[in-house]
Amino acid sequence: MMADAASPGGSRHAILDLAPLELDCMNALWPSGEATVREIQQALQPSRPRAYTTIMTILDRLAQKGIVQRRKVGRAWVYRANVSADQARASAVSQVVKGFFAGSATALALHLAGQRERILPAQRQLAAVSLRPGARRAQPQASAAAPESASPSGAPAGLDTALL
């Protein structure tokens, strides 16, 4: 499993070291494979509108860090990620496991399962209140997570049991 994002030039930087706008730019770049500054700016426009020069600066920093490579096509720079989205996710999870859970993926899974157990009793209590005769139906809070079913292994659905 890859711990850092590496460039062909040998520069290595942890994927968790990315600033939020850098990560947003990477999330805009990954689906297309490669893109210009203008294309990334347009992809970010609905959720995070930024000036062309801001996106250009961020992509330049990512190139300096070795996270992306760029090539000149006409007057525009075309950027391509040096690490795939899947590699970046695996690296980030690996860093979290190493840094917060002493290298134990099982400890991370137990932590996530514990978080789920804190949410479920609150949801059950909310459901019980809404089922009382004459009670108005309670509206779920926007921040409450939907209950997950357990997989055959007993881990919450969506949890990669390969980590266990």
C-alpha positions in Angstrom: 0.0 0.0 0.0 1.3 3.4 -0.9 2.1 5.7 2.0 2.9 8.8 0.0 2.1 10.2 -3.4 5.2 10.1 -5.5 6.2 11.9 -8.7 8.4 10.5 -11.4 11.0 13.1 -10.2 11.2 11.5 -6.8 9.4 14.1 -4.7 7.2 12.5 -2.1 4.4 14.2 -0.2 1.7 12.8 2.0 -1.8 13.0 0.5 -3.2 14.2 3.8 -0.9 17.2 3.6 -3.0 18.6 0.8 -5.0 21.8 1.6 -8.7 21.6 1.1 -8.6 23.5 -2.2 -5.8 21.3 -3.4 -7.8 18.2 -2.7 -10.8 19.8 -4.5 -8.6 20.4 -7.5 -7.5 16.8 -7.4 -11.1 15.6 -7.1 -11.9 17.6 -10.2 -8.8 16.3 -12.1 -9.1 12.6 -11.3 -12.3 11.8 -13.3 -11.0 13.4 -16.5 -7.5 12.0 -16.3 -6.0 15.2 -17.5 -7.3 18.8 -17.6 -6.4 22.4 -18.1 -6.7 25.1 -15.5 -9.9 26.4 -17.1 -11.5 22.9 -17.1 -10.7 22.4 -13.4 -12.0 25.9 -12.6 -15.2 25.1 -14.5 -15.6 21.8 -12.7 -15.2 23.5 -9.3 -17.5 26.5 -10.2 -20.8 25.1 -8.8 -19.4 24.2 -5.4 -16.3 26.2 -4.9 -16.1 29.2 -7.4 -12.5 30.5 -7.6 -10.6 32.8 -9.9 -8.6 31.3 -12.8 -5.4 32.6 -11.3 -6.2 30.9 -7.9 -6.7 27.5 -9.6 -3.5 28.1 -11.6 -1.6 28.8 -8.4 -3.0 25.7 -6.7 -2.1 23.4 -9.7 1.4 24.9 -9.8 1.9 24.1 -6.2 0.6 20.5 -6.8 3.1 20.2 -9.6 5.9 21.5 -7.3 4.9 18.9 -4.7 5.0 16.2 -7.3 1.3 15.3 -6.9 0.6 16.3 -10.6 2.6 16.6 -13.7 2.0 19.2 -16.4 2.8 19.7 -20.0 2.4 22.7 -22.3 -0.2 22.3 -25.1 -0.3 25.5 -27.1 -0.7 28.3 -24.6 -2.3 26.1 -21.9 -0.8 23.8 -19.3 -2.5 20.3 -19.2 -2.3 18.6 -15.8 -2.3 14.9 -15.0 -2.3 13.3 -11.6 0.7 11.2 -10.6 -1.4 9.2 -8.2 -4.9 7.7 -8.9 -7.9 8.5 -6.7 -7.8 4.9 -5.4 -4.1 5.1 -4.5 -4.7 8.5 -2.7 -7.6 7.0 -0.7 -5.5 4.0 0.2 -2.6 6.2 1.2 -4.8 8.5 3.3 -6.5 5.5 5.1 -3.0 4.0 5.7 -1.8 7.3 7.2 -4.8 7.5 9.5 -4.4 3.9 10.6 -0.7 4.4 11.2 -1.0 7.8 12.9 -4.2 7.3 15.0 -4.6 3.5 15.5 -1.0 2.3 15.9 -1.1 0.6 12.6 -4.1 -1.5 13.4 -6.9 -1.5 10.8 -8.9 -3.6 13.2 -8.7 -0.7 15.7 -10.0 1.7 13.0 -12.9 -0.7 12.2 -13.8 -1.0 15.9 -13.7 2.8 16.2 -16.0 3.2 13.2 -18.3 0.5 14.6 -18.4 2.3 17.9 -19.4 5.6 16.2 -22.2 3.7 14.5 -23.3 2.3 17.9 -23.6 5.9 19.3 -25.8 7.0 16.4 -28.2 4.0 16.4 -29.5 4.4 20.0 -30.3 8.1 19.2 -32.2 7.0 16.1 -34.1 4.3 18.0 -35.1 6.8 20.7 -36.3 9.2 18.0 -38.3 6.5 16.4 -39.8 5.4 19.8 -41.0 9.0 20.5 -42.6 9.3 17.1 -44.5 6.1 17.5 -46.3 7.1 20.7 -50.1 7.5 20.3 -50.9 11.1 19.6 -47.3 12.1 19.1 -46.4 14.1 16.1 -44.1 12.3 13.7 -40.6 13.5 14.4 -38.6 14.8 11.5 -35.1 13.3 11.2 -32.3 15.7 11.7 -30.2 16.5 8.6 -27.0 15.5 10.4 -28.3 12.0 11.5 -26.7 9.2 9.6 -29.0 6.5 8.1 -28.7 3.2 9.9 -26.6 0.7 8.1 -27.2 -3.0 7.9 -24.5 -5.4 9.0 -22.6 -7.5 6.4 -22.4 -11.3 6.8 -19.1 -10.8 8.7 -20.8 -8.6 11.3 -19.1 -5.4 10.1 -21.2 -2.4 9.1 -22.2 -2.4 5.5 -19.8 -0.5 3.3 -16.9 -1.3 5.6 -14.0 -2.9 3.7 -13.6 -6.1 5.7 -10.3 -6.7 3.8 -8.8 -4.3 6.3 -9.8 -6.6 9.2 
